[in-house]
Amino acid sequence: MSKASVFISYSRADTDWLKQVDLYLKQLKHQHEFEFWDDTKIKPGEEWKLKINEYIDNCQVALLLVSANFLASEFINNEEVPEILRKAKKKGVKIFTLVIDICNFDDHSPLYKYHCLNKPDYPIEEMPEIDKKKLLVKMARQIRDALQPSSNDSYIDEKVMSVLVLAALARNRDTEFSIKKLQSELNVVNGLEIRRKHIYSILNMLEKEKFIIKIKKNPTKKEKSSAFWRISQLGFSISSEFTNSYLSISNKTK
């Protein structure tokens, strides 16, 4: 799942609304190759809960079609929404809500503090057709902007980014880095401006491959983080081998 992706949470009773939303997202699929996923993409024989969790875990944006049906769904409220909120807190997943009909969506909902594309008391079903179209265009543009690196960010290929992170940890083999400290190290040494979310996704990938080790401990007031990383022996060996190979090639070309 290498494409920037959006997970769409909705009630199956609102499938007609999903189709209307999808119409305005198709341009982003074609122009930017973003991936938009909802449970209609589940194939026969697949474990549907596992697929839903997989796409929530890997999305960068969650779009929630809020309605009376949505708020009444036990699965959405007990499974999907808590997981989306966890990913927003841990990975910085951006949450957009779109209120599609008259419902009891207010500040008692944990979703209420996230960006709502329309006023909750002015749902899509009450809008004139022209206002509805304008809102759906705004939705597509804001999702596009959320998925694309901003002009102030230096976009770096994932593989290059992985090498930079390993190199930074290898230079400080016995040091445990918080995300903030690692971000500072990468930006200062390489002259870059890298987003925290980008670094976090790379750290998760490197940890799964056992190239780095995640350490949880009580945070200090200075660090304000309970998660720290340092390079593993495997990661150090790979980093050293890469560096030696690069130096060898570089010397031969001089």
GIVENSUL-V417859 format. One record per pair of residues at least 12 apart in sequence whose C-alpha atoms are under 8 Angstrom apart, sorted by the first residue. I is the first residue (numbers start at 1). J is the second residue. If there is no record, write none. Layout:
# GIVENSUL-V417859
I J
I J
This chain:
# GIVENSUL-V417859
1 58
3 33
3 34
3 35
4 33
4 34
4 35
4 59
4 60
4 147
5 34
5 35
5 36
5 37
5 58
5 59
5 60
5 61
5 147
6 34
6 35
6 36
6 37
6 59
6 60
6 61
6 62
6 63
7 36
7 37
7 38
7 55
7 56
7 59
7 61
7 62
7 63
8 36
8 37
8 38
8 62
8 63
8 64
8 65
9 38
9 62
9 63
9 64
9 65
9 76
9 80
10 64
10 65
10 66
10 70
10 76
11 65
11 69
11 70
11 73
11 76
13 69
14 69
17 100
18 65
21 136
24 136
24 137
24 140
25 140
28 140
28 144
37 55
38 52
39 52
53 80
53 83
56 83
56 84
56 87
57 87
59 93
60 92
60 93
60 94
60 147
61 93
61 94
61 95
61 96
61 143
61 146
61 147
62 84
62 93
62 94
62 95
62 96
63 95
63 96
63 97
63 98
64 95
64 96
64 97
64 98
65 97
65 98
65 99
65 100
66 97
66 98
66 99
66 100
66 101
66 105
67 99
67 100
67 101
67 102
67 103
68 101
68 102
68 103
68 104
71 103
71 104
71 105
91 197
91 200
91 201
92 197
94 146
95 114
95 115
96 114
96 115
96 116
96 117
97 111
97 114
97 115
97 116
97 117
98 116
98 117
98 118
99 116
99 117
99 118
99 119
99 120
99 122
99 123
99 124
100 123
100 124
100 125
101 123
101 124
101 125
101 126
102 121
102 122
102 123
102 125
105 120
106 120
117 135
117 138
117 139
118 135
152 193
153 193
153 194
153 195
154 192
154 193
154 194
155 194
158 202
161 202
162 202
162 206
163 239
164 186
165 182
165 186
165 202
165 203
166 231
166 235
166 236
166 239
167 239
168 182
168 185
168 186
169 230
169 231
170 231
170 235
170 236
170 239
170 240
173 230
173 231
173 236
174 230
174 231
175 230
176 228
176 229
176 230
177 228
177 229
177 230
178 223
178 225
178 227
178 228
178 229
179 196
179 199
179 200
179 227
179 228
180 196
180 223
183 195
183 196
183 199
210 232
210 234
210 235
211 231
211 232
211 233
211 234
211 235
211 236
212 229
212 230
212 231
212 232
212 235
213 229
213 230
213 231
213 232
214 227
214 228
214 229
214 230
215 227
215 228
215 229
215 230
216 228
